[in-house]
Amino acid sequence: MSMTSESGGPAAPLALRALLVELNDLKRVHSAGRTGSIAERLFAQGWSALTGGASAEDVALDVTAKTLAASRLCDLDAAFLESAGLSTADAATVLVAGFDDVTAEVDGGLRDRLRESLRDPKDFVAGPVPVFVAALAQQPRAGVTCPGKPRILLEPPENHAEHCLMVAVYGVVLSPFYRADPTLVFLAAMSHHFHNAAMPDAGFTGEMLLGDHLLPIMARTTQWALDELDPALRETVARARAVLSDDATAEGGAFHSADCIDRVLQIAQHLRAATLTMDTVLDEMELVHAGPVKGFHDRVLKDMRIP
């Protein structure tokens, strides 16, 4: 019996909805001098720490905490803050402030562990970044597909590295609700699209058209990615991937919840942008915000009849 869908209670924690919506935008935040989105870069950092010998638990906490802090601070990360003159302690204080700004609904025990990983960050050895990391970052997601129907493409597409990172972070944040091991969920999510490093994504439609060829192709291309890892890490990742098949375990439930939420929120952000109004931008978000020239700005917009 499924541990997550047959208990009679809620299948997911509504209190975390706003946080997950906000985090999703990190797949679309870029900065000068840095290649790829924040999510894409954290995916690479996570794998580099893992191949460098860091424990999966430490990496899961580190990457998740940095992602949560970035939801408000974006690329005002430790590397930038310290390069701009802040001490390590002061940079950590800024990151914790960003983290605390969004994590009120995160499980208290997990929140404390994540906060501590920002306050006292581990000094990971940067291991070699596997080839599959860049391949997943270059592999676009399929968009909305359904067998027998033309696909719906929404530009710009996310890539598989961004999706895997976001599902991994969601999985960690959701894990207390399912009583799941966050490290296992993190590793499963970080590796769940290994096959797409080599296999172009034709979506559900393409998978159905492959028929009996689908599973052998996925197994073969997944193994190509696994073979890039040293034996110990490969075995650890393979064990974590055992939860991917269903929601019958706590970890499977947390993963599939995270995966489903991310897939739908990716599309929802396109729809949200399409329905954005000037009332929201000017009134709720205060685009022309308070300051010494606010009155002048308001008169300019009024006399120019903008918007």
C-alpha positions in Angstrom: 0.0 0.0 0.0 1.3 3.5 -0.8 2.5 5.3 2.3 1.6 8.7 0.8 -1.7 8.3 -1.0 -3.8 5.9 1.0 -3.5 7.3 4.5 -6.6 9.5 4.3 -4.7 12.7 5.2 -3.3 15.3 2.9 -0.8 14.1 0.3 1.3 17.2 0.5 1.9 20.1 2.9 0.0 23.2 1.7 2.0 25.5 4.1 5.1 25.0 1.9 3.4 26.1 -1.4 4.5 29.7 -1.4 8.1 28.7 -0.7 8.2 26.2 -3.5 6.6 28.6 -6.0 9.3 31.2 -5.1 12.2 28.8 -5.3 11.1 27.7 -8.8 12.3 31.0 -10.2 15.9 30.2 -9.5 15.8 28.2 -12.7 15.5 31.5 -14.5 17.9 33.8 -12.5 21.2 34.6 -14.2 24.0 37.0 -13.4 26.9 38.6 -15.4 30.0 36.5 -15.5 28.3 33.3 -14.4 27.2 30.7 -16.9 23.8 29.3 -16.5 21.0 29.8 -14.0 21.5 29.6 -10.2 19.8 26.2 -10.3 22.0 24.9 -13.0 25.1 26.1 -11.2 24.1 24.6 -7.9 23.5 21.3 -9.6 27.1 21.3 -10.8 28.4 22.4 -7.4 26.5 19.5 -5.8 28.0 16.9 -8.1 31.5 18.4 -7.8 31.3 18.1 -4.0 30.1 14.5 -4.2 32.9 13.5 -6.6 35.3 15.3 -4.4 34.4 12.9 -1.5 32.0 14.9 0.5 29.2 13.0 2.3 25.9 12.9 0.6 24.2 14.2 3.7 26.5 17.3 3.9 26.0 18.0 0.2 22.2 17.7 0.5 22.1 20.2 3.4 24.6 22.6 1.8 23.0 22.8 -1.6 19.5 23.0 -0.1 20.5 25.8 2.3 22.2 27.8 -0.5 19.1 27.4 -2.7 16.8 28.7 0.0 19.0 31.7 0.8 19.2 32.5 -3.0 15.4 32.7 -3.2 15.7 36.2 -1.9 19.5 37.0 -2.4 19.9 35.5 -5.8 23.6 35.6 -6.7 24.6 37.6 -3.6 26.2 34.4 -2.4 29.2 33.8 -0.2 31.7 34.0 -3.1 30.4 37.4 -4.1 30.0 38.8 -0.6 33.5 37.8 0.4 35.0 39.1 -2.8 33.2 42.5 -2.1 35.0 42.7 1.3 32.7 41.0 3.8 34.3 38.6 6.3 33.3 35.0 6.2 31.2 35.5 9.3 29.5 38.6 7.9 28.7 36.8 4.6 27.2 33.9 6.5 25.0 36.4 8.5 23.7 37.8 5.3 23.0 34.4 3.9 21.2 33.3 7.1 19.0 36.5 6.9 18.0 35.5 3.4 17.3 32.0 4.5 15.3 33.0 7.5 13.2 35.3 5.3 11.6 32.4 3.5 11.8 29.4 5.7 9.1 30.0 8.4 7.1 27.0 7.3 10.0 24.6 6.9 10.2 21.8 9.6 12.0 23.3 12.6 14.5 20.5 13.0 15.5 20.5 9.3 15.5 24.3 9.3 18.0 24.4 12.2 20.3 21.9 10.3 20.1 23.9 7.1 20.8 27.2 8.9 23.8 25.7 10.6 25.2 24.7 7.2 25.1 28.3 6.1 26.6 29.6 9.4 29.4 27.1 9.4 29.8 25.9 5.8 31.8 22.8 5.0 35.0 23.3 3.1 34.3 20.8 0.3 37.0 19.6 -2.1 35.9 20.4 -5.6 36.0 17.1 -7.5 35.8 16.6 -11.2 32.4 17.6 -12.7 31.0 14.6 -14.5 30.3 15.0 -18.2 26.6 14.2 -17.6 26.3 17.5 -15.7 27.0 19.7 -18.7 25.0 17.4 -20.9 21.9 17.7 -18.7 22.3 21.5 -18.6 22.4 21.5 -22.5 19.4 19.1 -22.7 16.0 21.1 -22.9 13.0 19.6 -21.3 10.2 18.5 -23.7 7.5 21.0 -22.7 3.9 19.8 -22.5 3.4 16.6 -24.4 0.5 14.1 -24.7 0.3 11.1 -27.0 -1.6 11.8 -30.2 -1.4 15.6 -29.8 1.1 18.2 -30.8 3.4 19.4 -28.1 3.0 22.8 -26.4 6.4 24.6 -26.2 6.8 27.5 -23.8 10.0 29.5 -24.2 12.5 29.6 -22.8 12.5 25.9 -21.8 14.1 24.7 -18.6 16.9 22.2 -18.9 17.3 18.9 -17.1 20.0 20.1 -14.7 17.7 22.8 -13.4 14.8 20.4 -13.1 16.9 17.8 -11.2 18.3 20.5 -8.8 14.9 21.9 -8.1 13.3 18.5 -7.4 16.3 17.6 -5.1 15.8 20.8 -3.1 12.0 20.4 -3.0 12.5 16.8 -1.9 14.7 17.8 1.0 12.3 20.5 2.2 9.3 18.1 1.8 11.0 15.1 3.4 9.9 15.8 7.0 6.2 15.7 6.0 6.7 12.2 4.5 9.1 11.2 7.3 11.7 10.5 4.6 15.5 10.5 4.7 16.3 13.8 3.0 19.7 12.6 1.8 18.2 9.7 0.0 15.6 11.9 -1.6 18.2 14.4 -2.6 20.5 11.8 -4.3 17.5 10.2 -6.1 16.4 13.5 -7.5 19.8 14.7 -8.5 20.2 11.5 -10.6 16.7 10.8 -11.8 17.2 12.1 -15.3 20.6 10.5 -15.9 19.2 9.0 -19.1 18.6 12.4 -20.5 22.3 13.3 -20.5 22.4 11.3 -23.7 18.8 10.8 -24.6 16.9 13.7 -26.2 13.6 14.5 -24.4 10.6 13.9 -26.6 8.3 13.8 -23.5 5.6 11.4 -22.7 4.7 11.2 -26.4 8.1 10.0 -27.4 8.3 7.5 -24.6 5.0 5.9 -25.7 6.1 5.8 -29.3 9.3 4.0 -28.3 7.2 1.2 -26.9 9.2 -1.8 -25.8 12.4 0.0 -26.7 11.9 2.6 -24.0 13.1 0.8 -20.9 16.2 -0.8 -22.5 17.3 2.6 -23.9 16.7 4.3 -20.6 18.7 1.6 -18.7 21.6 1.8 -21.2 21.8 5.6 -21.1 21.4 5.8 -17.4 24.3 3.3 -17.0 26.5 5.6 -19.1 26.0 8.3 -16.6 26.5 6.0 -13.6 29.8 4.7 -15.1 31.2 8.2 -14.8 31.2 7.9 -11.0 33.7 6.1 -8.9 32.5 2.7 -7.6 31.6 3.9 -4.1 29.6 6.9 -5.2 28.1 4.9 -8.0 26.8 2.4 -5.5 25.4 5.1 -3.2 23.6 6.8 -6.1 22.2 3.5 -7.4 20.8 2.7 -4.0 19.1 6.0 -3.8 17.6 5.6 -7.3 15.8 2.5 -6.0 13.1 4.8 -4.6 12.3 6.3 -8.0 9.9 3.5 -9.1 6.9 4.3 -7.0 5.6 6.1 -3.9 5.5 3.0 -1.7 8.3 4.3 0.5 8.6 7.6 2.4 11.5 8.6 0.1 9.6 7.6 -3.0 6.6 9.7 -1.8 8.8 12.8 -1.1 10.5 12.4 -4.5 7.4 12.0 -6.5 5.7 14.9 -4.7 8.7 17.1 -5.5 8.9 16.0 -9.1 5.2 16.6 -9.7 5.2 20.0 -8.1 8.2 21.1 -10.0 6.8 20.0 -13.4 3.5 21.9 -12.9 5.1 25.0 -11.3 7.4 25.3 -14.3 4.3 25.7 -16.5 2.5 27.8 -14.0 5.2 30.5 -14.0 4.6 31.0 -17.8 0.8 31.5 -17.1 1.5 33.8 -14.1 3.7 36.1 -16.3 1.0 36.1 -19.0 -1.6 37.4 -16.6 0.5 39.9 -14.7 -1.2 43.3 -14.3 0.1 46.8 -13.8 -2.0 47.0 -10.6 0.2 44.2 -9.2 3.4 45.7 -10.4 2.8 49.3 -9.3 0.6 48.9 -6.3 1.5 45.5 -4.7 5.1 45.3 -5.7 5.8 49.1 -5.6 7.9 49.2 -8.8 8.1 52.9 -8.3 9.1 52.6 -4.6 9.3 55.0 -1.7 12.2 57.5 -1.7 13.1 61.1 -2.1 11.9 61.3 -5.8 8.8 59.1 -5.4 6.4 62.1 -5.8 8.2 63.3 -8.9 8.1 59.8 -10.4 4.4 59.6 -9.8 3.8 62.9 -11.5 5.9 61.9 -14.5 3.9 58.7 -15.0 0.6 60.5 -14.6 1.5 63.2 -17.1 3.0 60.7 -19.6 -0.2 58.5 -19.1 1.9 55.5 -18.3 0.8 52.8 -18.0 
